[in-house]
Amino acid sequence: MPKPPEHIDLLIEPTWIAPVDPDVLLTNHAVAIRQGRIVDVLPTPDAHQRYLPEQRVTLEGQILIPGLINLHTHAAMALMRGLADDLPLMEWLEKHIWPTEAAHLSPQFVLDGTRLACAEMLLGGITCFNDMYFYPDAAAIAAEEFGMRAMLGITVLEFPTPYASDAEDYLNKGLAVRERWLHNPLIGFCLAPHAPYTVADATFQRIATLAGQLNLPVHCHIHETHHEIESARRAQGVRPLSRLNSLGLLGTQFIGVHGVHLDETDIALLAAHGCSIAHCPTSNLKLASGIAPVASMRQSGINVGLGTDGAASNNRLDMFAEMRLAALLAKGTSGNASTLSAREALHMATLAGAIALGLSQETGSITPGKSADLVAVSLDALNMRPCYDPISHLVHVAGRENVTNVWVAGKCCVDHKRLASNTQNALESSIALWQNRLEVRRESCR
């Protein structure tokens, strides 16, 4: 006697599935979801016999991929999108970004800016972001409101901001916020010392100790510009990575952001310690910081994920753009057209990010047992025809405008290209108010 079908919450039936792990392309398959988790990936006819779904979603001409993971951003800086363009990093920071933050940074600024970023990211297929900014409690509220998965930075600097007075104050406030959100399954935390040029040795040593005690990732800008490295050599006598290594920072929990200017010794050091790198190609080019040696890093076994950086230096939170640019830059700089294939770029934007954040058992691939963090992308438009390789099209033809549906932990967050949360009108009003305030300050400073 045949078994009765099992009740599930959702059955998704796309034309193609790219699970990422395993690295295959499935056709005529479905994903079964119960209580926010993937329970099965199987041929569609078998799914119809085995499962009785509460809801069934058919996605003709679409590919289902894992939710994209933005491995490095400053979400609330979406409010400063385009505020200061065409400038090198330190001038951009010291003359424009830091003064603007000194004048306007507040919990409401972070709440509204992160709301704006969450809306943009979700509509572009990003289900998880790794943030480095101030007032993480406000950022957590915004992420929870939109149903996103977030790893929020316990940001640390030595100098005061409206948020905190010194390194100890930053750490104490960040750790207290972590305690308040400890039982939320979608909100996690990283220790986030800003950079070697803004954090002292004693603070780095304390962060290394905390990372081990609390089992937290460490998220830090590193080797972003030539100026950073030369300044470090004059001040400390060594390159920044060597300094961090001597202070106990490097390890499997360490996520180095940018890594533009890495020599062979740096790459060997990162590989030996099992570190990860958050590659942000668009921001690196826009600030004229350079091009990271991604091919060499990956050949050395370093786990490399993708990030957008903040919208103030990008100027968009678009992981489709980052995938394509990362692949093209790796090919161009290596002189090898086979470097960084579309499948490898998709892996960087999904599972590599999850590995870096310690979330690979939870997300990053379409695997039974993992959270149903999923994105549907339409490849059905005329400008997508013909389609010989859907994964190639995903990276080299499609854009974030082709995202149709997004689920986080099985909950629909984007439905037919519209946010499930009814917040657009209120969000537009608050952003207009912030634009007026920031424009008034810009005019007064000219």
C-alpha atoms as one frame of an Amber mdcrd trajectory, in Angstrom:
protein
   0.000   0.000   0.000   1.554   3.383  -1.017   2.493   5.816   1.704   0.220
   8.873   2.015   1.871  12.129   0.916   3.655  14.161   3.571   2.320  17.585
   4.419   4.733  20.432   3.755   4.383  24.188   3.761   5.769  25.006   0.328
   6.809  23.298  -2.896   8.832  25.420  -5.352   8.991  24.176  -8.940  11.414
  26.189 -11.113  12.722  25.299 -14.550  16.263  25.007 -13.174  17.901  24.725
  -9.756  21.536  25.650  -9.063  22.114  24.158  -5.584  25.786  25.329  -5.487
  26.541  22.334  -3.270  26.634  20.013  -5.100  27.889  21.952  -8.129  25.255
  20.756 -10.590  22.394  22.200 -12.604  19.091  20.432 -11.982  16.174  20.533
 -14.401  12.615  19.426 -13.711  13.303  19.363  -9.963  11.462  20.854  -7.000
  12.360  22.073  -3.510  10.181  20.954  -0.595  10.055  23.224   2.477   8.642
  22.673   5.945   8.884  25.075   8.901  11.350  27.274   7.056  13.785  24.503
   6.184  14.550  22.549   3.031  13.384  18.973   3.506  14.009  17.651  -0.009
  15.306  18.447  -3.490  13.925  15.908  -5.938  12.473  15.389  -9.419   9.182
  17.243  -9.767   7.057  14.163 -10.625   8.381  12.450  -7.478   7.623  15.563
  -5.426   3.992  15.501  -6.558   3.666  11.925  -5.309   5.607  12.337  -2.065
   4.428  15.717  -0.773   1.183  17.571  -0.198   2.082  21.285  -0.064   0.073
  24.037   1.598   1.375  26.291  -1.188   2.833  25.472  -4.570   4.913  27.981
  -6.572   5.650  27.236 -10.227   8.472  29.264 -11.777   8.513  28.702 -15.531
  11.661  29.953 -17.230  13.307  30.722 -13.870  16.358  29.471 -12.028  16.321
  28.947  -8.270  19.563  29.761  -6.461  20.621  30.076  -2.823  20.107  33.502
  -1.304  23.016  35.808  -2.104  25.286  36.724   0.814  26.733  40.234   0.906
  29.936  39.569   2.830  30.769  43.211   3.490  28.666  46.335   3.649  27.897
  49.424   5.715  24.144  49.245   5.238  23.075  52.557   6.775  25.460  54.422
   4.485  22.801  53.988   1.806  21.685  57.423   3.031  25.009  58.787   1.710
  24.721  57.247  -1.744  26.489  59.583  -4.188  27.287  62.133  -1.469  30.966
  62.401  -2.478  32.148  60.799  -5.719  35.432  60.586  -7.639  37.728  60.795
  -4.612  40.462  58.531  -3.192  39.680  56.628  -0.016  41.260  58.774   2.691
  40.075  62.087   1.230  36.601  60.578   0.802  36.584  59.426   4.434  38.268
  62.348   6.174  36.681  65.259   4.301  33.219  63.946   3.546  32.041  60.712
   5.191  33.365  61.126   8.741  32.231  64.796   9.006  28.759  63.860   7.733
  28.547  61.051  10.285  29.710  63.396  13.049  26.841  65.739  12.189  24.038
  63.233  11.598  24.833  59.804  13.064  22.048  58.599  15.376  19.911  55.509
  15.981  17.259  56.930  13.619  19.857  57.528  10.895  20.989  53.903  11.154
  17.443  52.571  11.332  16.265  54.430   8.227  19.489  53.870   6.295  19.463
  50.139   7.033  15.790  49.932   6.082  16.658  51.477   2.724  19.549  49.052
   2.291  17.429  46.023   3.257  14.784  46.943   0.683  17.405  47.334  -2.041
  19.231  44.139  -1.110  16.129  41.950  -0.873  14.830  43.137  -4.246  18.232
  42.177  -5.661  18.247  38.660  -4.204  20.445  39.300  -1.151  19.116  37.349
   1.824  22.024  37.852   4.245  24.391  40.777   4.827  27.493  41.194   6.957
  27.424  44.742   8.294  30.010  47.042   9.829  28.473  50.185  11.266  27.277
  51.948  14.390  24.115  51.469  16.503  23.768  47.742  15.681  20.538  47.592
  17.694  18.890  49.892  15.131  20.306  47.807  12.279  18.935  44.626  13.889
  15.461  46.186  14.143  15.562  47.061  10.433  16.754  43.591   9.391  14.064
  41.943  11.529  11.402  44.207  10.029  12.306  43.058   6.499  12.865  39.429
   7.480  16.525  39.411   6.432  19.382  37.390   7.823  22.091  39.706   9.170
  25.497  39.448  10.784  25.992  42.768  12.527  29.378  44.205  13.371  30.423
  45.106  16.875  32.329  47.990  15.328  35.448  49.203  17.156  37.507  52.389
  16.752  39.883  54.202  19.060  38.398  57.651  18.431  34.970  58.963  19.492
  31.850  59.165  17.339  28.288  60.072  18.341  27.867  56.325  19.057  30.755
  55.672  21.466  33.686  57.386  23.145  36.573  54.892  22.895  37.377  51.263
  22.057  36.107  49.937  25.393  32.831  51.807  24.980  32.349  50.439  21.432
  32.955  46.880  22.624  30.753  47.136  25.701  27.849  48.634  23.764  28.145
  46.114  20.938  28.328  43.115  23.250  25.262  44.350  25.148  23.308  44.554
  21.881  24.433  41.023  21.016  23.013  39.789  24.324  19.636  41.373  23.545
  19.413  39.602  20.164  21.003  36.318  21.182  17.870  34.223  20.614  16.844
  35.645  17.245  17.705  32.951  14.650  18.255  35.455  11.823  20.452  37.963
  13.682  24.092  37.221  14.452  27.158  39.282  15.286  30.785  39.742  14.259
  33.559  41.551  16.036  34.385  44.392  13.650  37.592  46.333  14.342  37.477
  48.949  11.592  41.065  48.730  10.294  44.680  48.492  11.448  45.061  52.260
  11.071  42.133  52.994  13.450  42.608  50.273  16.111  45.443  49.882  18.641
  47.384  46.734  19.508  45.778  46.266  22.921  42.302  46.495  21.411  43.156
  43.960  18.718  44.451  41.568  21.396  41.233  41.908  23.379  39.199  41.283
  20.217  41.218  38.127  19.483  40.453  36.879  23.003  36.741  37.678  22.695
  36.543  35.970  19.294  37.844  32.763  20.842  35.679  32.973  23.953  32.427
  33.818  22.135  33.134  31.966  18.866  32.569  35.098  16.775  33.972  35.997
  13.350  36.303  38.990  13.110  35.535  41.378  10.238  38.253  43.956   9.427
  39.360  46.168   6.517  42.844  45.127   5.431  45.396  46.104   2.754  42.905
  48.282   0.911  45.357  50.914  -0.386  49.103  51.379  -0.915  48.910  54.357
   1.464  47.600  52.129   4.280  50.471  49.673   3.888  53.222  52.289   3.619
  51.876  54.177   6.636  51.867  50.941   8.645  55.438  50.123   7.668  56.579
  53.566   8.802  54.631  53.374  12.085  55.038  49.706  13.064  57.846  48.474
  10.827  55.703  45.678   9.337  52.837  45.231   6.908  49.350  45.309   8.523
  48.671  41.581   8.081  51.931  40.658   9.791  50.976  42.909  12.677  47.538
  41.305  12.999  49.112  37.873  12.908  51.488  38.765  15.745  48.478  39.968
  17.765  46.594  36.676  17.334  43.893  37.907  14.953  44.392  35.562  12.021
  42.508  32.271  11.941  39.490  30.583  10.408  37.265  33.218  12.034  39.053
  36.134  10.318  37.397  37.932   7.374  39.754  40.401   5.735  37.881  43.031
   3.751  39.253  44.130   0.371  42.745  42.596   0.417  43.616  44.630  -2.666
  47.350  44.884  -2.078  48.481  41.429  -1.009  51.920  40.102  -1.896  52.925
  36.431  -1.976  53.837  36.463   1.712  50.470  37.975   2.662  48.574  35.394
   0.611  50.579  32.537   2.134  49.855  33.903   5.613  46.094  34.115   4.968
  46.038  30.615   3.454  48.047  29.064   6.287  45.592  30.409   8.870  42.427
  29.491   6.943  41.268  33.118   6.676  38.563  34.429   4.357  38.524  37.527
   2.172  35.534  39.734   1.333  36.213  40.884  -2.236  34.487  44.191  -3.123
  35.472  44.823  -6.756  33.182  47.761  -7.581  34.112  49.803  -4.511  37.809
  49.055  -5.017  37.639  50.384  -8.571  35.472  53.407  -7.754  37.832  54.576
  -5.007  40.825  53.776  -7.261  42.183  51.444  -4.579  43.147  48.796  -7.129
  42.273  45.237  -8.138  42.558  42.398  -5.633  44.582  39.302  -6.682  41.552
  37.013  -6.498  42.928  34.320  -8.807  46.086  33.972  -6.702  44.097  33.925
  -3.463  41.756  31.211  -4.671  44.634  29.140  -6.091  46.211  29.276  -2.627
  43.035  27.877  -1.077  41.779  31.100   0.514  37.997  31.268   0.842  36.927
  34.382  -1.092  33.387  35.759  -0.853  31.828  38.844  -2.394  30.666  42.112
  -0.895  29.296  45.384  -2.171  30.835  47.662   0.470  28.515  50.549   1.362
  26.329  52.382  -1.132  28.342  55.531  -0.388  31.330  54.039  -2.241  29.715
  51.704  -4.772  26.950  53.264  -5.295  24.612  50.265  -5.283  24.092  47.117
  -3.245  24.036  44.804  -6.243  25.537  41.328  -5.950  24.768  40.487  -9.583
  27.058  43.348 -10.604  29.732  42.113  -8.185  29.588  38.543  -9.517  30.054
  39.638 -13.114  32.743  42.212 -12.363  34.683  39.795 -10.141  34.688  37.178
 -12.902  35.775  39.645 -15.594  38.526  41.222 -13.483  39.932  37.816 -12.541
  40.066  36.793 -16.209  41.592  40.084 -17.312  44.279  40.291 -14.636  45.271
  36.614 -14.861  45.332  36.488 -18.670  43.402  33.232 -18.441  39.840  33.157
 -19.784  39.014  30.060 -17.729  39.733  31.859 -14.447  36.692  32.362 -12.198
  33.889  30.688 -14.117  30.243  31.641 -13.656  29.781  28.684 -11.292  32.731
  29.832  -9.206  31.387  33.392  -9.105  28.017  32.078  -7.876  29.822  30.024
  -5.218  31.642  33.183  -4.058  28.320  35.047  -3.774  26.640  32.281  -1.758
  28.422  29.403  -0.030  31.807  31.147   0.287  30.108  33.959   2.204  28.340
  31.460   4.448  31.634  29.666   5.171  33.324  32.955   6.087  30.519  33.838
   8.516  30.345  30.394  10.106  26.870  29.877   8.597  27.584  27.117   6.091
  25.454  24.621   8.039  22.532  27.050   7.855  22.603  28.735   4.452  24.622
  29.205   1.253  23.338  26.225  -0.747  20.075  24.481  -1.602  20.686  21.479
   0.593  18.188  19.437   2.651  18.388  20.449   6.300  19.411  24.040   5.611
  17.281  27.130   5.964  15.154  27.906   2.907  17.024  31.074   1.881  16.153
  31.073  -1.807  16.035  33.390  -4.818  14.200  32.961  -8.120  15.651  34.694
 -11.186  13.787  34.909 -14.480  15.779  33.964 -17.600  12.708  34.124 -19.821
  12.989  37.584 -21.414  13.888  38.085 -25.069  17.298  39.507 -24.139  18.036
  36.206 -22.372  17.480  34.117 -25.505  18.930  31.704 -26.450  19.948  30.173
 -23.120  22.510  27.364 -23.449  23.888  27.593 -19.909  21.550  29.068 -17.253
  24.350  29.587 -14.703  26.404  31.511 -17.261  23.328  33.612 -17.998  22.795
  34.196 -14.286  26.225  35.824 -13.965  26.873  37.337 -17.397  23.402  38.258
 -18.691  20.920  38.601 -15.819  20.764  41.501 -13.372  19.058  42.193 -10.083
  16.017  43.445 -12.020  15.416  39.808 -13.025  14.870  38.660  -9.420  11.210
  37.731  -9.028  10.839  35.973  -5.658  12.907  35.804  -2.480  12.448  33.623
   0.588  14.358  33.837   3.885  13.907  30.881   6.221  10.946  29.866   4.065
   9.159  33.203   4.474   8.377  35.105   1.276  10.095  38.505   1.414   9.782
  39.416  -2.291   6.790  38.265  -4.321   6.652  38.969  -8.063   9.276  41.723
  -7.715   7.467  43.469  -4.860   8.499  43.621  -1.225   6.204  41.580   0.989
   6.461  44.207   3.737   4.238  47.182   2.999   6.803  49.853   3.873   7.657
  51.618   0.621   5.667  54.838   1.125   6.874  55.411   4.684  10.435  54.576
   3.641  10.377  57.028   0.744   9.187  59.811   3.084  11.924  59.220   5.652
  14.635  59.057   2.985  13.478  62.384   1.518  13.823  63.988   4.947  17.375
  62.678   5.349  18.332  63.874   1.888  17.193  67.396   2.772  19.217  67.372
   5.989  22.388  66.095   4.337  22.058  68.493   1.404  21.756  71.460   3.780
  25.029  70.422   5.429  26.791  69.992   2.064  25.762  73.473   0.969  26.898
  75.037   4.246  30.344  73.398   3.913  31.037  74.718   0.413
